[in-house]
Amino acid sequence: MEITNLLKMDGNIVLGIVNEKLRLECTSIDDLVSRYELDYDELNDKMESLGFRYDPISNQYK
């Protein structure tokens, strides 16, 4: 799946895609942002604006 425009999508779609990528392909948030050339701060700001925070233990946004 192409996720270059990920941060422009609806927040709920972003949550689903990011958590799927974290679950299936990436071992950490650092791996995700590096692999898909995302800006960590932009991603984190978008997720926090929706009320989600990254949980490193479960490797997902909750």
N, C-alpha and C positions, 0 to 999 in steps of 0.2 A: 504494500500500500504506500502510496506517495503521501508524505506528511510534511512537505515543505511549507504548506500554507496552514499548518495545524493551528497556530495561534489566532488565526482569523476566523476559525470555525466556532460554532456554538459551544459553550462551555461544557455541556453534558456530553457532547460528542468527543471533545478533547479528553475529558475524564476517561471515557471508555477506551479510546485509542491508546492513551498513555498507559493506563493500567494493563491493557492487553500486551503492549510492547514490553512493559516491565515484567509481566508474568512469563511471557514466552521467549523473549529475545535478549533482554538486558538484565545484568546482575545488580545494577544500581542506577540511581538517577544520573550519576556522572557518566555512566556507560551510555545511557539513553541520549543525553544531550550531546555527547561526543559523536555517537554513531549517526545521529540524524541532524547534526549541526544546528541544534536549537540553542537559543539563549536561555540559560538557566533562570536568570532573574525574571525574564518575561513569562516563561512557563510557570514559575512559582507564583508570580503576582496574579496571573490569570486564575490559577487553581485556588489561591487564598481568597480571591474576590468571590469565589463560589462557595467558600467555606471549607475547602479541603486542604489538608496538610500532608506532606510526604512522610510516610512512616518507614524508616529504613529497615526495621525488623521484618515487616511483612513485604517490603519493597513495593509499596503501592500508595496511592493517594487515598486518604480516608476522610 
